[in-house]
Amino acid sequence: MRSLIVIAIAVALTACSTQPEKIAAPAAAPAPAVAKKAPQCWSGDASKFFDVGAKEKVSGVAVECKLTADGKAASWVGAKH
């Protein structure tokens, strides 16, 4: 009985050691670069974004969407008459 167990263990170890190695899957392609959107201004009154240069009335005040000094964002600025 012991010899059968020893033989079974030997056969199992031999079978495991002769299995071919798994080939690693190729690396996934990098995600495509997302185009950076131009800055916009949010209007809660209209519930939407406005492009730079758009003129709107926000809470009854005439304003214009302009770029900030660093050019990375936009904000509402009082519109000139």
N, C-alpha and C positions, 0 to 999 in steps of 0.2 A: 504494500500500500504506500509506504513511504517513497519507494522508488518511482511510483506513478506520479506522485506530487512533485518530486524533484524533476522528473522528465517534463511534466507540464510547465513548470516554472522555466526550465531551460528553453523549451520551445517558444514560450511567450516572450522571453527576453531576446531570443534570436530573431523572432518575427519583428519585434519593435526596432531592433538595431538595423535591420536591413530595409526598412521603409525609406523611400527616396525623400530627400529634403524638400520642403515646400519652397517654391520660388516666390520671392517677395513680389507683391503686386507693384506695378509702376506707380511712381508718385503722382498724385492727383495734379491736374493742371491748375495753375494759379487762377484765382478768380479774376474776371476782367475788371479793369480799372473803371471805377464809376466816375463819370464826368462831374466835375464840381459845378453845382448850380450857382447862378448869379445871386447876389444878396437880394432879399425882398423885404417889404414891410408888411406886418400883420395888422389887419383892421378888425377889431372885435365887432364893430358896428356892422360891417359887411360880411363878417365871418369868412374872410379869404385873404390871401396874400396879394400884394401889389408889387409890380416891378419898379425898379428905380426910375424916377422921373414922373411917375404917376401922381396926379393931383386928385385929392379926395376931400370930403368933409368928414372929419372924425369928431363925434360928439358936438357937431355944429360949428367946428372950427376948420377953416380952410388950411390944409396942410399938403406938403409935397414929400414924396419918398426920395431921400437923398442918401448917398454913400457916406459912411462915417469917415473920419480923417485917415484911418489906417486902410480903408478900402476893403475890409474884410466883412463888413456888415452894412446894414442900411437902417435908417430910422426916420421917423416923421419929423419934419421941420416946418415951422410956420411958412405958409406960402406968401410970396410977395404979391402985392396988388398990382 
